[in-house]
Amino acid sequence: MIQTPPAPTNRFRQAIRNKEFLITAEITPPKGGDFSHTITVAKPLKNRVHAVNITDGSRAVMRMSSLAACAILHQHGIEPICQFACRDRNKIALQADLMGAHALGIRNILALTGDPVKAGDHPDARPVFELESVRLLKLIDKLNQGFDSNDKILPDGNLDLFAGAAIDPQSPSWSGLKGRFEKKITAGAQFFQSQLVCDFDRLEKFMNYIAAGSDKPILAGIFLIKSAKNAQFLNKNVPGISIPQDIIDRLAQAQDPLREGMKIAAEQIQMAKQLCQGVHLMVIKREDLIPEILDMAGIAPVDSM
């Protein structure tokens, strides 16, 4: 007997409508079939974040599918944001998985182009990239209206997906950033999740000169930097990241670098709260610290999902 999936969760969408300060957290799915650890780290976040964002082959590293991981979280009453990257699937597969997400009660989607295959653990894999993030957003909008990519009516009903997109306020090309942001708005993006932010003057400029008037929430990416060595590694190996020297020095001089990194993250959350509508927390393999970081930042628990 087929079991009916849990009812769709819409806490994140409702929080946006209510103009709440949004909190999301990123979790990487397991590399294998055992999901127990992921559930263990996700459950304490249930009343601290509005949604848990599950990566889809981030950095082109093979892991459990974001769709499967989100379905399991949803079964445990944890609202997910399901990342969809265009790197590994053509538009047939993307549409199939988007319809599957809807059927499973998953509503929040983050539309991404995807990291290049050469950056990951299967550099000899064949990339697809039939679509990129803007065209994926347009595809989701069509499915929501009840049409497939060929403008044919979906005979078994339209979708109701809430799609967001990524943005990098620290992009060196201001005109390129503005053009890309506007294209994603036009394509149907309902929220934006930023890359790691360290330059809050740049974020303020982005909010005032590009995002102003869009009425779409921007979630600033806040990364837990665990040590000076961690910061230097990120600067060297992750494109687009530039952690300033004063933060590196502060971590290097700290007696407890991890604790200092938590303080920095909390301070950045407080700065982001003055500029934008939310934060997206990335604390790779230390999700257990998220509640304490939020406490340090003065962020109260969210309403139950």
C-alpha positions in Angstrom: 0.0 0.0 0.0 1.4 3.4 -1.0 1.7 5.7 2.0 0.6 9.3 1.6 3.6 11.7 2.2 3.3 14.3 4.9 1.4 17.5 4.0 3.6 20.1 2.4 5.5 22.5 4.7 5.3 26.2 4.0 6.8 27.7 7.2 9.6 29.4 5.2 7.2 30.9 2.6 4.9 32.1 5.4 7.9 33.7 7.2 8.7 35.6 4.1 5.2 36.9 3.8 5.2 37.9 7.4 8.5 39.9 6.9 10.3 37.9 9.6 14.0 37.8 9.8 14.8 34.6 8.1 17.2 31.9 9.3 18.3 29.0 7.2 21.1 26.5 7.7 23.0 24.4 5.2 23.5 20.7 5.7 25.5 18.4 3.4 23.9 15.0 2.7 25.8 11.8 3.5 28.2 10.1 1.2 26.6 6.7 1.6 23.3 5.1 2.5 23.1 5.8 6.3 21.1 9.0 6.9 21.0 8.7 10.7 23.8 11.3 11.4 22.1 13.8 9.2 18.9 13.4 11.1 20.8 13.8 14.4 22.3 17.1 13.3 19.1 18.4 11.7 16.7 17.8 14.6 18.1 20.4 17.0 17.7 23.0 14.3 13.9 22.5 14.0 12.9 25.4 16.2 16.0 27.5 15.4 15.8 27.9 11.7 12.9 28.4 9.2 14.3 25.8 6.8 17.3 23.5 6.3 19.0 23.8 3.0 20.4 20.5 1.5 23.2 20.8 -1.0 23.1 19.2 -4.4 26.6 17.9 -5.3 28.2 21.0 -3.8 31.8 21.6 -5.2 30.9 18.7 -7.6 31.5 16.2 -4.9 29.2 13.1 -5.2 26.8 12.6 -2.3 23.2 11.4 -1.6 20.8 13.3 -3.8 19.4 16.5 -2.3 15.8 15.4 -3.3 16.1 12.1 -1.3 17.7 13.8 1.7 14.9 16.5 1.7 12.2 13.9 1.5 13.6 12.2 4.6 13.9 15.5 6.5 10.3 16.3 5.5 9.2 13.0 6.9 10.7 14.0 10.2 8.9 17.3 10.3 11.9 19.4 9.3 11.2 21.9 6.5 13.8 21.6 3.7 15.1 23.8 0.9 16.0 21.4 -1.9 18.9 22.5 -4.1 18.7 21.7 -7.8 21.9 22.0 -9.8 21.9 21.9 -13.6 25.3 20.3 -13.9 24.2 16.7 -13.8 20.7 16.6 -15.4 19.1 17.5 -18.7 15.7 19.3 -18.7 13.9 15.9 -18.9 15.5 14.8 -15.6 15.1 18.2 -14.0 11.4 18.3 -14.7 11.0 14.8 -13.5 12.7 15.5 -10.2 10.8 18.8 -9.7 7.5 16.9 -10.2 8.8 14.3 -7.7 9.7 16.9 -5.2 6.2 18.4 -5.4 4.6 15.0 -5.0 6.7 14.4 -1.9 5.5 17.6 -0.3 8.8 19.5 -0.9 8.0 23.1 -1.9 11.2 25.2 -1.4 13.7 25.0 -4.3 17.1 26.7 -4.7 17.9 26.9 -8.4 21.6 26.6 -9.2 23.8 26.3 -12.2 26.2 24.0 -10.3 30.0 23.9 -9.7 32.2 22.6 -12.6 32.9 18.9 -12.6 36.7 19.4 -12.6 36.5 20.9 -9.1 35.1 17.7 -7.6 35.9 14.1 -6.8 34.8 12.7 -10.2 36.7 15.0 -12.6 36.3 12.6 -15.5 32.5 12.7 -15.2 30.6 14.1 -18.2 28.8 17.4 -17.3 25.4 18.3 -18.7 24.6 22.0 -18.2 21.7 22.0 -20.7 20.2 24.7 -18.5 21.7 27.2 -16.0 20.1 28.8 -13.0 18.0 31.5 -14.9 16.6 29.0 -17.4 15.9 26.6 -14.5 13.9 29.3 -12.7 11.9 29.9 -15.9 11.3 26.2 -16.2 10.0 26.0 -12.6 7.7 29.0 -13.3 6.3 27.1 -16.3 5.7 24.0 -14.3 3.9 26.1 -11.6 1.6 27.4 -14.4 0.9 23.9 -15.5 3.1 23.6 -18.6 6.3 21.7 -19.4 9.4 23.0 -21.1 7.7 22.5 -24.5 4.7 24.6 -23.4 2.5 21.5 -23.3 -0.1 21.3 -20.6 0.7 19.0 -17.7 -2.3 16.6 -17.7 -1.9 15.7 -14.1 -1.8 19.1 -12.5 0.5 22.1 -12.1 3.2 22.4 -9.4 3.4 24.8 -6.5 7.1 25.3 -6.0 8.7 28.3 -4.2 11.9 28.9 -6.1 15.0 30.9 -5.0 18.4 31.7 -6.4 22.0 32.3 -5.4 23.6 35.7 -5.5 27.1 37.0 -4.7 27.1 40.6 -3.4 30.9 40.6 -3.4 31.2 39.9 -7.1 33.9 42.0 -8.7 31.6 42.9 -11.7 29.0 45.3 -10.4 27.2 45.5 -13.7 27.3 41.7 -14.1 25.9 41.3 -10.6 23.1 43.7 -11.3 22.2 42.1 -14.6 22.2 38.6 -13.2 20.0 39.6 -10.2 17.5 41.3 -12.5 17.3 38.3 -14.8 16.6 36.0 -11.8 13.9 38.3 -10.5 12.3 38.3 -14.0 12.6 34.5 -14.2 10.7 34.0 -11.0 13.1 34.0 -8.0 11.2 34.5 -4.8 14.2 34.7 -2.5 18.0 35.0 -2.7 20.7 33.2 -0.8 24.1 34.8 -0.9 27.6 33.4 -1.1 29.8 33.9 2.0 29.8 37.6 3.0 32.7 39.2 4.8 32.5 42.7 3.3 29.4 44.2 4.9 30.0 47.6 3.3 29.7 45.8 -0.1 26.5 44.1 1.1 25.0 47.4 2.1 25.8 48.9 -1.3 24.2 45.8 -2.9 21.1 46.2 -0.8 20.8 49.9 -1.6 21.6 50.0 -5.3 20.7 46.6 -6.7 18.2 44.8 -4.4 16.3 47.9 -3.3 12.7 47.8 -4.6 12.8 44.1 -5.5 10.7 43.1 -2.4 12.5 39.8 -2.5 14.4 38.7 0.7 18.1 38.5 0.6 19.8 36.0 3.0 23.4 36.8 3.7 25.7 33.9 3.7 27.4 33.5 7.1 30.3 31.0 7.4 31.7 29.6 10.6 35.5 30.1 10.1 37.1 27.7 12.5 40.7 28.9 12.5 43.2 31.1 10.7 44.3 28.0 8.7 40.7 27.4 7.7 40.4 30.9 6.5 43.5 30.7 4.5 42.4 27.4 2.9 39.1 29.0 1.9 40.8 32.0 0.4 43.1 29.7 -1.6 40.7 27.0 -2.7 37.2 28.3 -3.0 36.5 30.7 -5.9 34.9 34.0 -5.0 35.8 33.9 -1.3 38.0 36.6 0.2 38.3 36.5 4.0 39.9 39.8 5.1 43.3 39.7 6.9 41.9 41.3 10.0 39.6 38.3 10.6 42.5 35.9 9.9 44.7 37.8 12.4 41.9 37.7 15.0 41.6 34.0 14.6 45.3 33.4 14.7 45.7 35.4 18.0 42.7 33.7 19.7 43.3 31.2 22.5 40.3 29.3 21.3 40.0 29.9 17.5 36.7 27.9 17.2 35.1 30.0 19.9 36.4 33.2 18.3 35.0 32.0 14.9 31.6 31.6 16.6 31.8 35.1 18.0 32.7 36.4 14.5 29.7 34.6 13.0 27.4 36.0 15.7 28.7 39.5 15.0 28.1 39.1 11.3 24.6 37.9 11.9 23.9 41.1 13.9 25.4 43.2 11.1 23.3 41.4 8.5 20.2 42.0 10.5 20.7 45.7 10.0 21.0 45.4 6.2 18.9 42.5 4.8 16.1 40.1 5.5 17.9 37.0 6.7 21.0 34.9 7.0 22.1 31.5 5.6 24.4 29.7 8.0 27.2 27.4 6.7 29.0 25.7 9.5 30.4 22.6 7.8 30.3 19.5 10.1 29.6 21.7 13.2 25.8 22.1 12.9 25.6 21.4 16.6 27.0 24.9 17.2 24.2 26.7 15.3 21.8 27.2 18.3 24.6 28.6 20.4 25.8 31.0 17.6 22.2 32.2 17.2 22.0 32.7 21.0 25.2 34.7 20.9 23.7 36.9 18.1 20.5 37.4 20.1 18.3 35.5 17.7 15.3 33.9 19.4 13.9 30.5 18.4 11.5 30.5 15.5 7.9 29.4 15.7 7.5 25.6 15.4 7.5 24.1 12.0 
